[in-house]
Amino acid sequence: MGWLEQSIMDFTGHLAAKEPVPGGGGAAALIGAVAVALGSMAGNYTVGKKAYAAHEDAVRSAIVAADGLRERLLALIDADAEAFEPLSRAYALPKDDPNAEAALLEATRGAVLAPIGILQCCAELAPVLETLHAYGSRLMQSDVGCAAYAAAAAAECAYLNVLVNLRALPEGRQLDAQVRPLLDAALPRLRAVAEDVKETLKI
């Protein structure tokens, strides 16, 4: 049974236990999926309302994009867990095994893919939430703000899981130079949405 078939109680129970998976990557993907779902909800409460008809096409497009991102993020929960298995086997190889170093490098390169994918999804969510903030129902703006804060947290968590793997790779610095801009571009946009919502809701 994949992690997607687990209940929230079971998933968080395994996350809390002394077990290798799920871990930080799976948690980041789940947080990201929850963020996307909040955005979708805000969009779905907007479409069909006369007050927002002028921007309905933009909101509908945002919902479609969000639904795709949610599917990708949920799939990455399992992908992150599956990537740990070869990494665990590689770490278990005897140090004097002539294949140990190559196996570890290959497994580490595989393990970094899911958190990079999670970070990419969070980056792609930023313009979606900007659209929902600009054109979505005013009654749903707290949910858009929550989505933005959650997406920023998911992006940061995903990046940490990238870094912990890059440290073991000789090309780690070069890969980081390619990945870090995703985080640097996404965080200001996500936080701007969230902070603007907070300012708007202040009494």
C-alpha positions, 0 to 999 in steps of 0.5 A: 500500500502506498502512502496515498492510501494511508489515513492522515492518522496512519501517515502522521503516526508513521512520520512520528515513528522511528521509521525511515519513511515517510520523512521530511520530503514526504511531509513537504509534499503533503504540506504543499498539496494541502496548500494547493487544495486551499487555493483550489477551494478559494477558486471553486467558491469564486466561479459562478459568482456574478461579482467575479464574472469579469475574471472567471476565466483567470480563476478557472485557469488557476483551479486547473493549474492547482489541481494538476499541482496537487496531483503531482505533489501527492505523487511525490510523497510516494516518489520520495519514499521509494527513492529512500530504499536504494539509498538505504541499501547503499548506506548498508554496503560495507565500506570496503565494497568496491561498488559502495561509493558508486552505489551511494552516488547513484542512490543520492542522485535519485533521492534528490529528484523528489524534493526538487520536484516538490520545490518546483511545484511550490514555485509554480503555485506562486502565480496561481495564488497571486491570481486567486488573491487578485480575483478570488472571492473576498470571503476566501482570502484567509484561505488563500493566505493560508495556502501561501504560508503553507506553500512557502513552508513546503518550499523551504522544507523541500529545499532542506531535503535537497541540500541534505542530499547535495552535500554527498554529491561532488556536483552538489554546488553546481546543482544547488546553483540550479535549484536555489533560484527556484526557492529565491523566486518563489518565497517572496511571491508567496510571502507577499500574497500571505502578508497582503492578506494579513494586512487586508484582514487586520481590524 
